[in-house]
Amino acid sequence: MSVIGSTRLSLGEEQAMLLDVARDFCRRQSPMSAVRAQLDSPLGFDNAVWRQMVDLGWTGIALPESVGGSALGVAAVVPVAEALGRAMLGTPLLATTLAAQLLQRAAPGAQDDLLAEIAAGAVATVAMLENEDWGNTRYQVSLDSENRLSGVKMLVWDAQAADLLVVVARDGAGETVLAPVRRAAVADAALAPHTMIDETRRAARIDFTGVQAEAVIAGPSVLSALRDYRLLGALLVAAEAGGSAASCLDTTVAYLKTRKQFGKLIGSYQALKHPAVEILTAVDATRSFVYHAASVVGEEPLAQEAEIACRMAKAQATETLCHAGDRAIQFHGGMGFTYECDAQLYLRRAQWAQQQFGDARHHRTQLAALLLD
Amino acid sequence: MTPQPHELDSFRKDVAAWLAEHRPADPGFLLPQSFMEVSTDQQLDFLREWQHKVWSAGYLGMAWPRAYGGGGVDPAFQSIADQEMRRAGVPICFNVIGLGWAGPLINDIGTEEEKSKYLKGILSAEDIWCQGFSEPDHGSDLGAAQTRAVRDGDAYVINGSKIWTTMGNYARYMILLARTNPEAPRKYDGLSFFLAPMQVPGIETRPIRKLTGEYGFTETFFTDARIPQACRMGDEGDGWKIAMKTLQYERGAEAGAAGGLAFVRVSVDDMIDELRDVSRDGRPMLEEPLLRDQLVGLIMEEKAMALGDRRSAIAPLTTDYPFSLPLSNKLRWTEYSRRLRQFAVGAQGAAGSFYVGDDAARQGGFWQRAYLNSFSATIGGGTSQIQANIIAEHVLGLPK
């Protein structure tokens, strides 16, 4: 058996269409001026744009037809995520898609009412993280015998916009369970927005103490659903980061073609050319990993082949974006050091993306075990 | 007509069966891992016989026209044959400059006469081809080539020298880039392209000893060597254009090669298998965290390239920079393979300091020799640094 493993990579008709439509949509709806207009808004996105995305059916891409989705699988969300990243368009689409996957995989068929709400545009998110460790699976937030929660979650993605929160908790027996909670059940004072390094992103600390869960999802499928959630999260953030890295490179290249120093366009200097080519190669590798992963995530629960692919996509994509963003600042010179220059948006996005669903070190450590042991 | 999947499947089985039956026995001497390492007559005879055998069985030049010794079938068959040859780990088809560069060029832009005269001999390995592009003073800066070709009646008189002529001492023909007009306003416009015979008075070759201590390249000297005027390809002044086209085949950016293995592709798989039992700090190497992380990095890099090959065939996924993958192919593969081999030498522990000839060397010193030889690919055909310039300018559109 080769350590290189599967090299499946295909693009279905629907995926190709979504890629086209999403890129066009983002180009029109999210020029940099629109991205910047949202940097200090409470929710981080324009509700009118979000409604259009819902109307396009994007919140139901990976949901079954029975709840109003189009049953195309997470693979079909990948090109949309890539397009969002390219345009730096911050919307709750990824958080919502992933929360829906978690519910659906943990309790197939049992949460259809909630899934139908999500397909129709309700914003959903998952409250999982309790400390800085994305690899942690021992949750302290607890659920008592009357389905009341207790404890604090941090970095709850898009919590400010969420209608529905899926809380990962442990029950009295110490088993990991999922507790869907309505936003209305959480007091405003219990939700404290974080100040994020990526100003296009929103997340909050939430104290769930005393909050009544809508329902409780327990059983062995919870753990495998959480594993899939983390891996699919890694894939979608990788797809988004891949899109951001590509447009970050475009931004840098455009500057190298217009800025003159010492009487020459700076893009003619090899000291800038060669690293630009290295970034291009990394962007290429990212895109290949991302669409390879999209080609192998069809099974539920995810097969080992898919686990390897998602982890590689995440490790490659965020290392690429971190490097592309870092070099974008440097290559813009003094201009790159200003708030006005778009390079900072990519660099800040990179710092958020590298952590979300685990950083490259985390995934590479897991990959070493999967590939070498 | 596009071949049906079942046709391809049954063809794959046929090739695999043929290879299993006809794969040559271990000759008892180290075989070249690439066409740039043919060092002895013994190696040459062996490889010539093998290529002839592959061609006679119908597994080489499958997509070239039947009239010129090819198979006249869809290229998909050749790529399956190549995959199976790689899988079976059989020797290379060594006449690469003919099979991969000169051949496709003649097929694409050659005259009827040129096709009839040259193509079959390339496939059968009867005619070995070499390339006369680089000069001692002009390596990657090909446009500055100074070797002169002066028209004299129905001949050209050649003077000058070429370097890094792979198999120059064995070749019957050379694709030659020479200056016919030193007065041309642009240096590129003064060059012409020749399908030149090597066995004429005034051409001498001198083998170059490589850093491995072996041979494989020559320096080639032209002293009033007369070659027929008819062997000029295209018009006078077309040399640069044709040479650039040739480089497209060489860099894998343009299809048309006859097929066969040009080099033994070493995979990270082979390395991991080989090094599994190496001990480090009293424990198996594969338990060492830093080394594990470096291996994951190499695996990902190799996998990314295999995936890139797949993605480059899917148009909607290459819209940003459509030529990025094909134009960077050489750079990515050669640099990766150099680093992989370098890693393999270092990872052996103290055994990494043995070389070919020492009985204690792992696999006869395979990795050590492979690492030293890997520079032929990161330097030859345009150095990696020149490749980076080409990609920066032609893919990213950065200024010269």
Chai-1 contact restraints between the chains, C-beta under 6 A:
chainA,res_idxA,chainB,res_idxB,connection_type,confidence,min_distance_angstrom,max_distance_angstrom,comment,restraint_id
A,S2,B,D269,contact,1.0,0.0,6.0,A-B,restraint_1
A,V3,B,D269,contact,1.0,0.0,6.0,A-B,restraint_2
A,V3,B,I299,contact,1.0,0.0,6.0,A-B,restraint_3
A,I4,B,E302,contact,1.0,0.0,6.0,A-B,restraint_4
A,I4,B,K303,contact,1.0,0.0,6.0,A-B,restraint_5
A,T7,B,A306,contact,1.0,0.0,6.0,A-B,restraint_6
A,T7,B,L307,contact,1.0,0.0,6.0,A-B,restraint_7
A,T7,B,R310,contact,1.0,0.0,6.0,A-B,restraint_8
A,L9,B,L307,contact,1.0,0.0,6.0,A-B,restraint_9
A,L9,B,R310,contact,1.0,0.0,6.0,A-B,restraint_10
A,L9,B,R311,contact,1.0,0.0,6.0,A-B,restraint_11
A,L11,B,I314,contact,1.0,0.0,6.0,A-B,restraint_12
A,A16,B,P316,contact,1.0,0.0,6.0,A-B,restraint_13
A,L19,B,P316,contact,1.0,0.0,6.0,A-B,restraint_14
A,A246,B,D320,contact,1.0,0.0,6.0,A-B,restraint_15
A,V253,B,L396,contact,1.0,0.0,6.0,A-B,restraint_16
A,L256,B,L398,contact,1.0,0.0,6.0,A-B,restraint_17
A,L265,B,P399,contact,1.0,0.0,6.0,A-B,restraint_18
A,G267,B,L398,contact,1.0,0.0,6.0,A-B,restraint_19
A,G267,B,P399,contact,1.0,0.0,6.0,A-B,restraint_20
A,S268,B,P399,contact,1.0,0.0,6.0,A-B,restraint_21
A,K273,B,A392,contact,1.0,0.0,6.0,A-B,restraint_22
A,K273,B,L398,contact,1.0,0.0,6.0,A-B,restraint_23
A,H274,B,A388,contact,1.0,0.0,6.0,A-B,restraint_24
A,A276,B,A392,contact,1.0,0.0,6.0,A-B,restraint_25
A,A276,B,L396,contact,1.0,0.0,6.0,A-B,restraint_26
A,V277,B,A388,contact,1.0,0.0,6.0,A-B,restraint_27
A,V277,B,I391,contact,1.0,0.0,6.0,A-B,restraint_28
A,V277,B,A392,contact,1.0,0.0,6.0,A-B,restraint_29
A,D284,B,S324,contact,1.0,0.0,6.0,A-B,restraint_30
A,A285,B,A304,contact,1.0,0.0,6.0,A-B,restraint_31
A,S288,B,A304,contact,1.0,0.0,6.0,A-B,restraint_32
A,S288,B,L307,contact,1.0,0.0,6.0,A-B,restraint_33
A,S288,B,G308,contact,1.0,0.0,6.0,A-B,restraint_34
A,S288,B,R311,contact,1.0,0.0,6.0,A-B,restraint_35
A,Y291,B,L317,contact,1.0,0.0,6.0,A-B,restraint_36
A,H292,B,L307,contact,1.0,0.0,6.0,A-B,restraint_37
A,M312,B,M300,contact,1.0,0.0,6.0,A-B,restraint_38
A,R364,B,D293,contact,1.0,0.0,6.0,A-B,restraint_39
A,R364,B,V296,contact,1.0,0.0,6.0,A-B,restraint_40
A,L367,B,V296,contact,1.0,0.0,6.0,A-B,restraint_41
A,A368,B,R292,contact,1.0,0.0,6.0,A-B,restraint_42
A,A368,B,V296,contact,1.0,0.0,6.0,A-B,restraint_43
A,L371,B,I299,contact,1.0,0.0,6.0,A-B,restraint_44
A,L372,B,L286,contact,1.0,0.0,6.0,A-B,restraint_45
A,L372,B,R292,contact,1.0,0.0,6.0,A-B,restraint_46
